[in-house]
Each structure stands twice: as C-alpha cells, then as structure tokens.
Amino acid sequence: MERSNNGGKPPPPAAAWKDGAVTYFHLLFYIAISGGQIFFNKWVLSSKEINFPYPVALTLLHMVFSSVVCFAITKVFKIIKIEEGMTTDIYISSVIPIGAMFAMTLWLGNSAYLYISVAFAQMLKAIMPVAVFLLGAAFGLEEMSYRMLAIMSVISVGVIVASVGEITISWVGVVYQMGGVVAEALRLIFIEIFLKKKGVKLNLISMMYYVSPCSALCLFIPWLFLEKPKMDDSISWNFPPFTLFLNCLCTFILNMSVFLVISRTSALTARVTGVVRDWSVVLLSAAIFADTQLTFINIIGYAIAIAGVVAYNNHKLKVKPQSNPQQGDENKVSQGNPRDVEISMNSTKEAS
C-alpha cells in the first residue's frame, strides 16, 4: 500500500481503511479485467461463439487501436507528454525488435486458442520463467546456479505433468503456444537489454506510443498474406464492429490496470495477484467453455508448476538491487522509471 506523507506518522484509521479499500479494488479490478480479457479473446475467436477465427487480424486491431489512442492522448489532446530520449538508432536497435517479438507473442498466443482450451494454454504459459532464464543465460543476463536449475526443473516437471493429464491435446495448439512463450521470452530479454544498455526512461504511454505502431506493422504483413485471402474467400465469419471495439478497449484498459496495480502496491503484490488470476482463469474456463475438461493430473501438474513460478518470482525479487531507502518502497514505480517499460510490456501480453 502507499506510504503516508504525514511526517512519517501512520495515517488515521479512516484514511488507512479507505486507502486499503482502494488498493484491494485495484487488485480485484486487475484480476477481473485480465481474466475477462482472456475469455473475451477466446469468445471472439471461437467458431461456436462470435466466429472471428483470425488471430492475426484481432491482434492487429488491438495494436492499431492502441496506436490511435496513444497518439490522441499525446499529440491531439496533449494529456500526457512523450518522454524524450528516443533516437533513430535506439528505435531501430531496440524498439523494433521489441515490437516484432511483441507482435509474434500476441499472434501465436491468440492462434493457440483456436486449437487448445484456455485452461491448457494458461498451464503451458507457466513454462515462461524457464524460457526467460535459459535465453537470459544465453545472452549473459542470467547466472546459472543450483537453486535456479532446481526451480526450472520444478516448473518443467509441473507443465509436463499437466500436459500428460490433458484429455484432448492438440499438438498444433501446443506448438503455437510454446512459440508464443519463446517470442515473449525474447521480448523480455530485449527489454532488459534496452533498459540496461540504452538507459532510456519511458513511462507506460510513451512506450506504447513507440511500440504499438511497430507491432501493428509487423502484424500487417502476415495478415496480408496469411489471413486476408481467407477472409476474402470465406462467408462463414462475421465482423461485429461494436464487439471488436469493446475487445480493443478492454485490452487498453488492461494495460492501464496493471500499471496502476504495480504503481499503487509493489512488484511482489502484482506477481502474487497474477498467480491468483491464473488459477481463477483455469478454474473458471472449465465452467465457461465446453472444450475445457480439467483432470486431477491437470490440477496436480499445474500446482507443481505454479509452486515453481512462485519460487522463481520470490528469488528474482530478492536478488534485485536495493534502491535508496529514503525513496520509500523499493518496488514502487515512479513516473519515468525505466521499469515502467517492463510494466507496460508485461501487461499487454495478458490481454491477448
């Protein structure tokens, strides 16, 4: 929760209760909008529901919508000022790779929903820390240790067990989802390189302002060759403008909600909240979608994987450099902090 500015004295009980209530509202809103957006995307893509089976087109709409909103906020209405420091060299060497991997992550992640259930896709996502760690070690950003290898082994075993327990497994969907995991891991590696070596400080809107158009362009090319011909030839799909507008709007709101959660609480709270969200998505999807059938082995495997993810998150937060104690909570985010880039990029992946 936020610290009091009243000379170091604790806030009055009424103020503390109000502050706590607002914080928990932010957390619950994040869980609701994040999980809801995953279900929303599945609903839109499903041939049994909205029947818009074009994941590249859907993700392209998300990025175009984000680009337009960010442009309106910064250039038309000038509500938020774009952070300075972006150069052509930085854009080419950092933003374009980040945007390309971001587009790949969303494209493959959405494509997986056409073949596998939401619950199973969420279980496969638990392997993300393993991919990030291995690629980080390859890029010299992570150090091998027995502790980390043990954590990676726990996560891997959990995901394998969960996969064994899947009743109707589609290997095409698994390949799409794992491809999205690798692309996401590469994106996070590029972000870390961007922060450490380039030293550019961007807030949430600034990063989205630069990355969204790049991702949209990267998505437009595969859409033009892979999905546009199918859309032109098919008569079985429909384009519900209002529904797709709401879908894009929810994606943008999700980005804002993650930023607010981490800004108001801490990175640890956000990570714990993310675990709660993941379990909620897995369990609710079994009740909402007919293609989701959870087994006891599924649950056990996912529980093992999540235990490893929690251990990984705890380890990463402990080894982070300590900030100046006079600046308050080490996990708090201030405007312009480079970690804002990580927040903005980590949030949108959940949207799609």
N, C-alpha and C positions, 0 to 999 in steps of 0.2 A: 504494500500500500504506500501511498505517498507520505513523505515525511512532513512534519509540521514545520512551519516557518515562524512559529511564535516563540522566538528566542530559545529554541531547544526544549521548551516545555511541551508536555503531551497535550493534545487537543482536548477540549471539553468533551464529555461523554456523548452529547448530542451530535457534535461535529464528527467525532470518531465513528459513531454509528452511521451517520449519513455518508461519510467517506467510504466506509466498508461496504455499505449497500450499493453505492455507485460502482465500486470495484467489482463486486460479485455480479452486478448487472452486465458489466463489460465482458466478464468471463463467460457468463451464460449466453450472451448475445453472440460471442465468437463461436462457441460450440454449436449454437443453433444455425447460424448463417453458414459456417464452414461445412457442417454435416449436411445441411439442407442443400447447399450448392452442389455437393457430390451427387445427391439424389436427383436434383434438378437436371443435371447434365445427363445422367443415366435415363431419366424420363424423356428428355428431348430426343436422345439418340435412339431409344428403343423403338423397334418396328411395331411393338404392341401398344405403344402409347402415342407420343407426338409423331413418331416416324420421320425423323430428320437424321438419317443414318450417315451423316457426313461430318466426321470429327474434325477434319482439317478446316472445313467451312465454318463450323461452330467456333473453333479456336480463333480463326481469322477474324470473325465478328467480334470476339472478346477483345482482341488486340486493337482493332480499328476503333471500337468504342472507347477503350482506354486512351488511345492516342487523341481522339477528338475531345474527350473530357479534360485531359491534362492540358491540351492546347487552349481550350476555353478558359480554364482556371488561371493559367499563367499568362497568356497573351491577350485574350479578349477582355475578360473581367479583371485580370491582374490581381486576383485574390492572394496568390502566392507567388513569390519571386523565385525564378530559377537560380539555383546555386551556380556560382561562377567556378571556373577552373577546367571546364571541358574543352579539350583541343581536338583538332582533327586526328592527330597521332593517337591520342587516348581513345577516341571514338573507334578508330579502325582496329587498334590492337586489343581493346578491352570490351567496349560496348557491343560491337558486332558479334564477337564470339559468345558473349553472354546472351545476347538476343537470339542468336541462332540456336544455342542449346536450350534456351527457354522455349522457343517455338517447337523444337524437337520433343521436349519433355511433355508439353501440353498435347501435341499431336498424337504421340504414341500412347500417352495415358488415356486420352479420350477414345482412341481406337480400341483399346483393350476392353472398354465397356461393351463393345459390340459382341464380344466373344465370351467374356467371363463375368461372374457376378460382382457386384460392388464389394461384398464382403471378402471374396477371394482376392480381388485387386488390392484391397486395403491390407490384407495379410502379406501379399507379396511386397508391398511398399515398405514393410518392416525391415527388409534387407538393405535399405538405403544407407545406414551407417557403415555397413560393410563395404559397399561400393565407394563411398566417400573416403573411408580410411585407406583402402587399397590404392585408389587413384591419388590420394594425397601423399601417400608414401612414395609412389612412383614419381610425383612431381617434387619430392623433397619437402613437403609441407607437414608430413606426419612422421613420427618416430615409432619404429617397431618396439614393442615391449610385450612381455609375457601377459601382462594384465589386459592389454588391448587385444591380443590374439585370443585370449580366453573369452573376452566379451564378444568378439566377432564370431567365435565358434558357437557360442550360445545362441546368438541371433540366427546364424545359418542353420543350425540344427532345428530351431523352432520353426523357421519358414519351411524347411524340408518336411518336417512332421505335419505341418498344416497343409502342405500340398498333397502329401500322401492321403490325408483324410478327405480331400475334395472328391465329391461323388462324380460330377460331370466336368472333368477338366478339359479345357481346350488349349492345346499347345500353341496355337496361333495367338490366342489372347495372352498366354504366358510370355511369349516372345515379345509382343508389343509392350506389355507392362515392364518386363525386365529391360527392354531397350529404353523405355522412358526413365527407368531408375538410373541407368548408366548416363543418359543425357543429363539428368538432374544432378548427378554427382559431378559430372564435368562442369556444369554451370556453377555449382558451388565452389569448385576448385578455381575457376576463372574469377569468381567474385573475390575469393581470398587473395589471389594474386593481384587483382585490381586494387584491393584495399591496402595491401602491404607494400607493393612496389610502386604503384602510381600515386597513392596518398591523396586521392580525390575524395572530398567530403560532399556527399549528396544526400538530401532528405528524400522521403518517400516519393513525393510528387515529381521531384527533379529526375530521379532515376526512372520512374515510369515514363516521364516525358521523353527521355532519350531512348529507352529500351523498347517501348511498345511499338513505335513505327518500324524499328528494325525487325522485330519479331513478326510484325504483320507482313513485311516484305518477304521474309523467309518462308512464311506460310503461304503467301500468294502464289509462289512458283509451283510448289507441289499441288496446290489446289487447282491451278490452271491445267495441269497435265493429268492429274490423277482423279480428281473428283468432278470437275466441271463437265467433262464428256458424259459421265454417268448421270449427272443432274440433268443434262440436256436431253438424254435419251429416256430417262425414267419418268413414268407418270404416276408412280405409287407414293411419292413423297410429297409433303406439303411444306410451305414456308409460312408459318404463323408469325407475322411481324411483331405483334404485341408480346407473345410468349418469348420470342428470341430477344426482344428488347429488355424484358424483365430478367432474362438469364444473364445478359451482359451487365445489366445494372447490379445484380446481385454479386457478380464477380468483382466489380469495382468496389462495392461496399465491403466485401470480404477483405480486400486489401487494406481498407481503412480500419477495419475492426482489429486485425492482427496488430497493426501499428499502435492502436490505442491500448490494446491489452499489454503489450510489452512496455510501452511508454508509462503506463499507469502502475504496473506491477514490476515484474522482473523477467529475465530470460528463463529462469528456472520455473516460475509460475506458468509462463506460456508453454514451456515444454511439457509440464505435468498436465496442463489443460489439453494439450494436443493428444496426449495418451488417452485421457478421458474421452475426447472426441472420437478417437479411432475406435475404441471399444463400443461407443454409442452407435457409430456408423455400422460396424459389423453386426451388432445385435439387432438394430432397427431394420437393416436391409433384409434380414430373414423374415421379418413381419410384413415388409412393404412389397418386395419383389418376389414373383413366383419362381424365378430362376435361382434363388438363394436357398440352399439346404445345408445348414450347419450340422456337422457331426461332432461327436465327442473328441475325436482325434484333431479336427479343425481347431476346436477351442483350446485343447491342451497345447498344440503346436504354437498357436498364436500367443498364448500366455507365456510360453517359454521365450518366444521372440521378443515380446514386449518387455519382459524382465531384462533381457539383454539390452534393449533400447534404453530403458531407464538407467541401467548401469553405465551405458555409454554417455548419456546426457549428463549424468552426475559427474563422471570422470572429466568430461570436457569443460564443465563449468568450474571444476576445482583447479584445473591447470591453466585457466585464463589468467593473464597478468592482472594484478591488483591495481585498481585506479587510486587516485588521491582520495583518502578517507574523508577529507573536508568537502568533497564534491557529492557526498551522500552515497546512496546505494550504488554498488559497483555495477549492477545490472540495469540501472536506469538508462533511458535513452534520451538524449537531449537533441534538439533540432540541429541538424548539421553534422551530427556524429556519423562517422563512416559506417557504424553498424546499422544505420538506417537503410543502407543499401541491402544488407543481408536480410533485414526485416521485410523490405518491400518485395524482394525476390523470393523469399521463402513463403510469403503469404499467397501469392498468386498461384503457386503450384497446387495448392489445395483446392483452388477454385475450379481447376479443370482436370 
